[in-house]
Amino acid sequence: MSFSIAIAGKGGTGKTTLAGLIIKCLRDRHLEPILAIDADPNSNLNYVLGMEVTETVGDIREDVTLRRENLPSGMSKPDYINFKIYSSVIESEGFDLIVMGRPEGRGCYCFANDVLRRAIDTLSANYPYIVMDEEAGMEHLSRRTTRDVDVLLMCADPSLRSLVAASRIRDMADELELNIPRRYLVVCRLAGDLPESMSREIERLELDLAGIVPHDDLISEYELAGKPLLEIPDESPALKAVCEIAEKLEIPRFTTVAA
């Protein structure tokens, strides 16, 4: 059984950075293999992980739609999509990455999308740990691309608006009756202590705060230089904070000290 973590929130709150650091925390503890899923059409997780993307699920969807019935001999459309999905997985040491890519274009993609979701579900069964970087906002919830996950982390920056956005994501998950047993708030890029105004708003919105990821000059330096966060040193304040948050998520076999 896979343990899955989805990360959501409004744009610019640090979702992708948080996803990358969680993957590093897991890999440093030899909790492998990990499937990283970049479900944001504005794909950036590969840069955080230091990987090059050659084909996305969006590309596969377009390919299948354009081909229509002109598929390789002896292959059904579902078989072809499954083959392409497995071929698009980017492998690395301790984890693999699949990128969803751009949103749908014109025309009906219902059949292809349904097969793609089932193919990814099948693929996910091969990994004990899954980390999904969701697109900004709440559209992914209404399309049920975030479903049946163990933990939903709602990422916020040091602003009241992002806290409201996080609460709306939680509320929509409830309205859609998604199978997400645990939902936590994570405040990212905070310089100093949590302001009293934010503490009051978190309490008012009844958000469960898992922790705070502080502003970290090392993160800024790595991102500016285009260096993968998987190489960031253990003394990084942000990395330490994320690993402490991960410990609270009851991830199987997770410990505070890397093996």
C-alpha positions, 0 to 999 in steps of 0.5 A: 500500500502506497503512502501518498502526500499531495501538496496544494495551495494558491500560486507562489506559496512555495508548493513545489519547493515544499514537494522537493524538500519532502522528497529529499527527506524521504530519500535521505532516510532511504524510503524508496522508491518514491514516485514524484508527480508534477500535476501542475500544468506550469511544471517546475518540479523537475527543476527542483529535482534536477531532471530533464523532461522529454514527454508529459502526460499532456503530450501523450493525450495530444498524441493519442487524440491526433492519432485516433485510430492510427495506432501501432499494429496490434495495440488497443488505445488503452494499451498504447496509452499505458505503454506511453505512460510507462515510457514517460516516467523519468528515473533517478536514484531513489525516485521517479518523476512523471509530469502531467503537463499542459491542460486539455486543448480543444475537443473531447478528451474524456476517454483518454483522460479516464484511461490516463487516470487509471494508468497512473493509478496502476503505476502508483501501485509500484511505489511505497511513497508518492509525493504529488505537487498539485496545480495552484488553486482548487481546479484539481479538486473539482476534477478529482485529480487529488483523491484517495491520498493519505495527507493533503498539505495546504501550503500558505505564504505569510499572508491572510489571503493564502490562509483563506485559500487554504481553508477553501481547499479544505472545505472543497475537499469536504464538499466533494467527499474526497478520501483524504483523512488528514489535511494540514496547513504549512506556512512557508517562507516566513521570516521570523515568528508567526504574526499574531494576526496569522495565528488568530486567522488560523484559529478562526479558520480552524486550520490544523497547522503542521509547521512553519518553513522559514525563509532560507537564503540557501533555498534562494541561492539554489533556485537562482543558480538552478541547482536541485534542492536535493543537493541542499546541505542538511544545515538548511533551516528550511530542510530541517523544518520540512523534515520535522513536519514530515515526522508529524505525518505518520509516514511509515518507517520515517525517523528524525535521523537519516539512516 
